[in-house]
């Protein structure tokens, strides 16, 4: 099995944005790649996962995904502060 970085980043993006669940992946994919423990459903606002995804999607020029992740990171931060 060869590691697929793009699949890993996109799978993690779908989990972070809530567009898919781990169960969705289990029903669709044979090989699963994530940047995080897939059992973990919430992330702290300072989790490096957000910045790793943003950096990757800047590199691949997928700026809409960057904006979504940044918005989620800010929302999580606002919930923590309130």
N, C-alpha and C positions, 0 to 999 in steps of 0.2 A: 504494500500500500504506500503510495507516494503522497506526501502532505500537499494539500491544495490550499494555498494561502488565500486566494480569492474566495473560494467556497467558505473557508473559515471566517473571513471578515464579513461576508454577506450573511451567513447563518447567524452570526452574533448580532449583526445589524437588525435582522428580522426579530430576534428575541428582544433586544433592547427597545425597539420601537413598538413591540407588542403586535407586530403584523403576523407572527407565527408563534406557536408554542413548541415546546420540546416534543410533545406528542405528535404535532403536525409533521415534524422531521422524522420521527420514528416510523410514521406511516408512509413516508415518501422516499426516504433515502436509505441506501445501504451503508454508506460511509458518512459519519458525522464528524464535523470539525467545529469547534467553538473556541473562543479566546478565554472562556470562563467555565466554571463548573456549571453545567446545564441545569442542575437542580436549584441553583441560585436564581431567584426571580427579581430581586431588587438590588440596586447598586447605590452606594454612597455617592454624593456629588463629587467627591474628590477621587473616585475610583479611576485609576489610570486607563481603564477600559475605554472610557469615552474619548480621551485624547488619542489613544492608539487608533481607534476607528476613524476619528476625524483626520488624523495624519494620513492614514491609508487612503481614505476617499479623496483627500486633496491630491495625493499622488496619482490616483486614477481619474482625477478630474470629475468626480461625481459629487458636485457641490450641493445638490439638493439633499443628498444623504447627510453631508456635513451639517447643513442647516438644521435638519431634523434632530440629529444627535445633540447638537449644541442646545437646541430648544428643550429637549428632554433633560439634559444636564442642568439647565437653568431652572426648570420646573422642580426637579428633585431638590435643588439647592433652596428654592423658595419654600418648599414644604418643610425642610429641616429648620429653616429660620423662623417659621411661623409657629 
